[in-house]
Protein backbone atom coordinates (compact mmCIF):
# COMPACT_ATOMS: atom_id res chain seq x y z
CA UNK A 1 0.00 0.00 0.00
CA UNK A 2 1.51 3.35 -1.00
CA UNK A 3 1.91 6.38 1.27
CA UNK A 4 -1.19 8.36 0.21
CA UNK A 5 -3.43 5.31 0.46
CA UNK A 6 -2.06 4.42 3.89
CA UNK A 7 -2.75 7.98 5.05
CA UNK A 8 -6.34 7.63 3.87
CA UNK A 9 -6.72 4.39 5.83
CA UNK A 10 -5.30 6.01 8.96
CA UNK A 11 -7.62 8.95 8.54
CA UNK A 12 -10.57 6.58 8.24
CA UNK A 13 -9.53 4.71 11.38
CA UNK A 14 -7.97 7.15 13.90
CA UNK A 15 -5.84 5.66 16.66
CA UNK A 16 -8.53 6.04 19.31
CA UNK A 17 -11.14 4.31 17.16
CA UNK A 18 -9.09 1.47 15.70
CA UNK A 19 -9.66 -0.87 18.62
CA UNK A 20 -12.74 0.64 20.29
CA UNK A 21 -16.15 -0.08 18.71
CA UNK A 22 -18.44 2.73 17.48
CA UNK A 23 -16.69 5.36 19.58
CA UNK A 24 -18.27 8.32 17.82
CA UNK A 25 -21.81 7.09 18.50
CA UNK A 26 -21.36 6.73 22.24
CA UNK A 27 -21.75 9.22 25.06
CA UNK A 28 -18.72 11.13 26.29
CA UNK A 29 -18.79 9.21 29.56
CA UNK A 30 -18.85 5.81 27.88
CA UNK A 31 -16.21 6.90 25.36
CA UNK A 32 -13.85 8.00 28.10
CA UNK A 33 -14.14 4.67 29.89
CA UNK A 34 -13.60 2.78 26.65
CA UNK A 35 -10.42 4.76 26.01
CA UNK A 36 -9.27 3.92 29.53
CA UNK A 37 -9.79 0.20 28.86
CA UNK A 38 -6.54 0.20 26.89
CA UNK A 39 -3.31 1.72 28.09
CA UNK A 40 -1.59 4.30 25.89
CA UNK A 41 1.22 1.83 25.24
CA UNK A 42 -1.25 -0.87 24.18
CA UNK A 43 -3.01 1.48 21.78
CA UNK A 44 0.29 2.56 20.27
CA UNK A 45 1.43 -1.05 19.88
CA UNK A 46 -1.84 -2.09 18.23
CA UNK A 47 -1.73 0.97 15.97
CA UNK A 48 1.85 0.23 14.92
CA UNK A 49 1.07 -3.40 14.14
CA UNK A 50 -2.02 -2.48 12.15
CA UNK A 51 -0.12 0.18 10.21
CA UNK A 52 2.48 -2.41 9.27
CA UNK A 53 -0.22 -4.81 8.06
CA UNK A 54 -2.01 -2.12 6.06
CA UNK A 55 1.26 -0.84 4.64
CA UNK A 56 2.00 -4.31 3.30
CA UNK A 57 -1.35 -4.34 1.52
CA UNK A 58 -3.66 -5.78 4.13
CA UNK A 59 -7.26 -4.73 4.61
CA UNK A 60 -9.84 -4.69 7.36
CA UNK A 61 -11.82 -6.82 6.99
CA UNK A 62 -9.36 -9.44 5.80
CA UNK A 63 -9.79 -13.03 4.74
CA UNK A 64 -7.88 -15.94 6.35
CA UNK A 65 -6.10 -16.40 3.01
CA UNK A 66 -4.85 -12.79 3.10
CA UNK A 67 -3.64 -13.14 6.70
CA UNK A 68 -1.84 -16.39 5.86
CA UNK A 69 -0.16 -14.70 2.89
CA UNK A 70 0.93 -11.84 5.16
CA UNK A 71 2.49 -14.28 7.63
CA UNK A 72 4.31 -16.15 4.87
CA UNK A 73 5.66 -12.90 3.41
CA UNK A 74 7.23 -11.94 6.75
CA UNK A 75 8.25 -15.37 8.04
CA UNK A 76 11.94 -15.01 7.23
CA UNK A 77 12.31 -11.48 8.54
CA UNK A 78 10.31 -11.48 11.79
CA UNK A 79 10.29 -13.73 14.83
CA UNK A 80 7.24 -15.96 15.25
CA UNK A 81 6.49 -14.13 18.50
CA UNK A 82 6.35 -10.82 16.62
CA UNK A 83 3.98 -12.27 14.03
CA UNK A 84 1.79 -13.73 16.77
CA UNK A 85 1.56 -10.31 18.42
CA UNK A 86 0.58 -8.72 15.13
CA UNK A 87 -2.17 -11.28 14.72
CA UNK A 88 -3.59 -10.12 18.05
CA UNK A 89 -3.62 -6.53 16.83
CA UNK A 90 -5.23 -7.46 13.52
CA UNK A 91 -7.81 -9.54 15.35
CA UNK A 92 -8.71 -6.66 17.67
CA UNK A 93 -9.13 -4.35 14.70
CA UNK A 94 -11.80 -6.77 13.44
CA UNK A 95 -13.65 -7.56 16.65
CA UNK A 96 -13.78 -3.88 17.64
CA UNK A 97 -15.91 -3.32 14.55
CA UNK A 98 -18.17 -6.28 15.21
CA UNK A 99 -16.42 -8.39 12.57
CA UNK A 100 -15.34 -11.98 12.97
CA UNK A 101 -11.58 -12.16 13.30
CA UNK A 102 -9.86 -14.22 10.60
CA UNK A 103 -6.80 -14.72 12.80
CA UNK A 104 -8.32 -17.66 14.66
CA UNK A 105 -9.03 -19.67 11.53
CA UNK A 106 -7.49 -23.10 11.05
CA UNK A 107 -5.55 -21.81 8.02
CA UNK A 108 -3.93 -18.95 9.92
CA UNK A 109 -3.11 -21.09 12.96
CA UNK A 110 -1.56 -23.80 10.78
CA UNK A 111 0.49 -21.23 8.88
CA UNK A 112 1.91 -19.75 12.06
CA UNK A 113 2.60 -23.23 13.41
CA UNK A 114 4.50 -24.07 10.23
CA UNK A 115 6.55 -20.88 10.56
CA UNK A 116 7.47 -21.81 14.11
CA UNK A 117 8.53 -25.29 13.05
CA UNK A 118 10.56 -23.93 10.15
CA UNK A 119 12.16 -20.87 11.68
CA UNK A 120 12.03 -21.68 15.39
CA UNK A 121 9.90 -20.15 18.10
CA UNK A 122 12.42 -19.27 20.79
CA UNK A 123 12.05 -15.69 21.92
CA UNK A 124 15.04 -13.43 22.18
CA UNK A 125 16.00 -13.00 25.82
CA UNK A 126 18.11 -10.10 26.97
CA UNK A 127 20.98 -10.83 29.31
CA UNK A 128 20.16 -10.37 32.99
CA UNK A 129 22.07 -7.62 34.76
CA UNK A 130 22.88 -9.54 37.94
CA UNK A 131 23.98 -7.85 41.16
CA UNK A 132 27.68 -7.82 40.27
CA UNK A 133 26.90 -6.28 36.86
CA UNK A 134 24.73 -3.53 38.34
CA UNK A 135 27.32 -2.67 40.99
CA UNK A 136 29.93 -2.37 38.25
CA UNK A 137 27.60 -0.22 36.14
CA UNK A 138 27.00 2.32 38.93
CA UNK A 139 30.56 2.48 40.23
CA UNK A 140 32.19 5.86 39.74
CA UNK A 141 29.12 7.63 38.35
CA UNK A 142 29.32 11.36 39.08
CA UNK A 143 27.62 14.55 37.97
CA UNK A 144 23.91 15.21 37.70
CA UNK A 145 23.25 12.59 35.04
CA UNK A 146 25.53 10.07 36.71
CA UNK A 147 23.76 10.41 40.06
CA UNK A 148 20.41 10.08 38.33
CA UNK A 149 21.54 7.00 36.43
CA UNK A 150 22.89 5.37 39.59
CA UNK A 151 19.58 5.88 41.39
CA UNK A 152 17.57 4.69 38.40
CA UNK A 153 19.64 1.54 37.87
CA UNK A 154 19.68 0.63 41.56
CA UNK A 155 15.96 1.21 42.10
CA UNK A 156 15.09 -0.57 38.85
CA UNK A 157 17.14 -3.58 39.88
CA UNK A 158 16.05 -3.75 43.53
CA UNK A 159 12.38 -3.29 42.66
CA UNK A 160 12.56 -5.63 39.65
CA UNK A 161 10.66 -2.96 37.74
CA UNK A 162 9.83 -2.96 34.08
CA UNK A 163 11.17 0.13 32.36
CA UNK A 164 7.64 1.52 31.91
CA UNK A 165 7.00 1.05 35.63
CA UNK A 166 10.26 2.72 36.57
CA UNK A 167 9.60 5.92 34.60
CA UNK A 168 6.02 6.12 35.88
CA UNK A 169 7.09 6.51 39.52
CA UNK A 170 6.50 9.81 41.28
CA UNK A 171 7.51 11.26 44.63
CA UNK A 172 4.03 10.49 45.93
CA UNK A 173 4.67 6.79 45.26
CA UNK A 174 7.57 6.64 47.73
CA UNK A 175 7.06 6.04 51.44
CA UNK A 176 10.07 5.85 53.72
CA UNK A 177 10.17 3.13 56.38
CA UNK A 178 12.54 2.03 59.12
CA UNK A 179 13.82 -0.84 56.97
CA UNK A 180 14.03 1.11 53.70
CA UNK A 181 11.26 2.38 51.44
CA UNK A 182 7.94 1.17 50.09
CA UNK A 183 7.13 1.92 46.45
CA UNK A 184 3.48 2.12 45.44
CA UNK A 185 3.28 0.76 41.92
CA UNK A 186 -0.04 2.13 40.71
CA UNK A 187 -0.23 0.38 37.35
CA UNK A 188 1.78 -2.14 35.38
CA UNK A 189 1.70 -4.23 32.23
CA UNK A 190 -0.22 -7.02 33.97
CA UNK A 191 -2.38 -4.66 36.05
CA UNK A 192 -4.31 -2.66 33.47
CA UNK A 193 -7.15 -2.10 35.94
CA UNK A 194 -4.83 -0.15 38.22
CA UNK A 195 -5.26 -2.15 41.40
CA UNK A 196 -1.64 -1.44 42.22
CA UNK A 197 0.76 -3.18 44.56
CA UNK A 198 3.47 -2.27 47.05
CA UNK A 199 7.12 -3.13 46.50
CA UNK A 200 9.55 -3.06 49.42
CA UNK A 201 13.13 -1.96 48.79
CA UNK A 202 15.28 -2.38 51.90
CA UNK A 203 18.43 -0.52 52.84
CA UNK A 204 21.38 -2.42 51.36
CA UNK A 205 23.97 -4.07 53.56
CA UNK A 206 26.75 -3.08 51.19
CA UNK A 207 28.21 0.30 50.29
CA UNK A 208 25.81 0.89 47.38
CA UNK A 209 22.21 1.27 48.49
CA UNK A 210 19.22 1.90 46.21
CA UNK A 211 17.35 3.82 48.89
CA UNK A 212 20.26 6.13 49.61
CA UNK A 213 20.98 6.51 45.89
CA UNK A 214 17.42 7.70 45.29
CA UNK A 215 17.56 10.08 48.25
CA UNK A 216 20.80 11.56 46.94
CA UNK A 217 19.29 12.10 43.49
CA UNK A 218 16.12 13.74 44.81
CA UNK A 219 18.10 16.03 47.08
CA UNK A 220 20.52 17.02 44.32
CA UNK A 221 17.70 17.62 41.81
CA UNK A 222 15.47 19.40 44.33
CA UNK A 223 12.59 17.13 43.37
CA UNK A 224 9.76 17.26 45.92
CA UNK A 225 6.86 16.24 43.69
CA UNK A 226 6.18 14.79 40.27
CA UNK A 227 8.27 12.22 38.37
CA UNK A 228 11.25 10.66 40.11
CA UNK A 229 13.44 10.16 37.06
CA UNK A 230 13.73 13.03 34.59
CA UNK A 231 15.76 14.02 31.58
CA UNK A 232 19.07 15.80 32.12
CA UNK A 233 20.63 17.75 29.27
CA UNK A 234 24.36 18.05 28.56
CA UNK A 235 24.53 21.17 30.73
CA UNK A 236 23.11 19.34 33.74
CA UNK A 237 19.72 21.06 33.53
CA UNK A 238 16.94 18.80 34.81
CA UNK A 239 13.64 18.63 32.95
CA UNK A 240 10.20 18.60 34.59
CA UNK A 241 9.11 15.71 32.38
CA UNK A 242 9.54 12.03 33.18
CA UNK A 243 12.04 9.91 31.28
CA UNK A 244 10.80 7.66 28.51
CA UNK A 245 11.10 3.87 28.74
CA UNK A 246 13.53 4.03 25.80
CA UNK A 247 15.89 6.17 27.87
CA UNK A 248 16.05 3.48 30.54
CA UNK A 249 17.10 0.95 27.90
CA UNK A 250 19.69 3.38 26.52
CA UNK A 251 21.22 3.96 29.96
CA UNK A 252 21.45 0.21 30.63
CA UNK A 253 23.17 -0.34 27.28
CA UNK A 254 25.48 2.63 27.84
CA UNK A 255 26.59 1.43 31.25
CA UNK A 256 26.90 -2.19 30.11
CA UNK A 257 29.29 -1.11 27.37
CA UNK A 258 31.22 1.09 29.82
CA UNK A 259 32.03 -1.91 32.04
CA UNK A 260 33.01 -4.20 29.17
CA UNK A 261 29.74 -6.07 28.63
CA UNK A 262 28.19 -6.70 25.23
CA UNK A 263 25.66 -3.87 25.11
CA UNK A 264 23.66 -5.56 22.32
CA UNK A 265 22.59 -8.22 24.83
CA UNK A 266 21.32 -5.76 27.44
CA UNK A 267 18.14 -3.69 27.61
CA UNK A 268 15.77 -2.14 30.11
CA UNK A 269 14.39 -5.58 31.02
CA UNK A 270 17.89 -6.67 32.09
CA UNK A 271 17.36 -4.98 35.47
CA UNK A 272 14.17 -6.93 36.17
CA UNK A 273 15.54 -10.28 34.97
CA UNK A 274 18.79 -9.57 36.81
CA UNK A 275 17.05 -9.33 40.18
CA UNK A 276 15.19 -12.58 39.53
CA UNK A 277 18.37 -14.35 38.43
CA UNK A 278 20.41 -13.02 41.36
CA UNK A 279 17.75 -14.02 43.88
CA UNK A 280 17.39 -17.49 42.37
CA UNK A 281 21.16 -18.01 42.53
CA UNK A 282 21.02 -17.25 46.25
CA UNK A 283 18.23 -19.77 46.79
CA UNK A 284 15.41 -17.29 47.43
CA UNK A 285 12.06 -19.06 47.18
CA UNK A 286 10.00 -18.48 44.07
CA UNK A 287 7.06 -17.06 46.02
CA UNK A 288 9.34 -14.46 47.59
CA UNK A 289 10.67 -13.53 44.16
CA UNK A 290 7.11 -13.26 42.82
CA UNK A 291 6.21 -10.95 45.70
CA UNK A 292 8.88 -8.56 44.42
CA UNK A 293 8.26 -8.90 40.71
CA UNK A 294 4.49 -9.24 40.65
CA UNK A 295 4.60 -12.40 38.51
CA UNK A 296 1.34 -14.30 38.82
CA UNK A 297 2.80 -17.80 38.72
CA UNK A 298 6.01 -19.78 38.99
CA UNK A 299 5.69 -20.66 35.31
CA UNK A 300 6.43 -17.04 34.39
CA UNK A 301 9.63 -17.19 36.46
CA UNK A 302 10.71 -20.60 35.24
CA UNK A 303 13.10 -19.55 32.49
CA UNK A 304 14.98 -17.12 34.76
CA UNK A 305 15.32 -19.61 37.58
CA UNK A 306 16.24 -22.44 35.20
CA UNK A 307 19.05 -20.37 33.68
CA UNK A 308 20.24 -19.18 37.09
CA UNK A 309 20.53 -22.75 38.41
CA UNK A 310 21.86 -24.36 35.26
CA UNK A 311 25.09 -25.41 37.02
CA UNK A 312 23.42 -26.45 40.30
CA UNK A 313 23.43 -30.26 40.65
CA UNK A 314 24.57 -30.40 37.04
CA UNK A 315 24.71 -33.95 35.66
CA UNK A 316 28.00 -33.38 33.86
CA UNK A 317 29.46 -31.77 36.98
CA UNK A 318 28.76 -34.91 38.94
CA UNK A 319 30.61 -37.00 36.37
CA UNK A 320 33.59 -34.78 35.53
ABEGO torsion letter per residue (X at the ends): XBAAAAAAAAAABBAAAAABBGAAABBAAAAAAAAAABBAAAAAAAAAAAAAAAAAGBBOBBBAAAAAAAAAAAAAABBAAAAAAAAAAAAAAAAAAGBBBAAABAAAAAAAAAAAAAAEABBBBBBBBBAAAAAAAABGBBEAAAAAAAAAAAAAAAAGBBAAAAAABBAAABBBBAAEBBBBBABBAABAAGAEBBBBBBBBABABBAAAAAAAAAAAAGBABEBABBBBBAAGBBBABBBBAAAAAAAAAAAAAAAGBBAAABBAAAAAAAAAAAAAAAGBBAAAAAAAAGBABAAAAAAAAAAAAAABGBAAAAAX
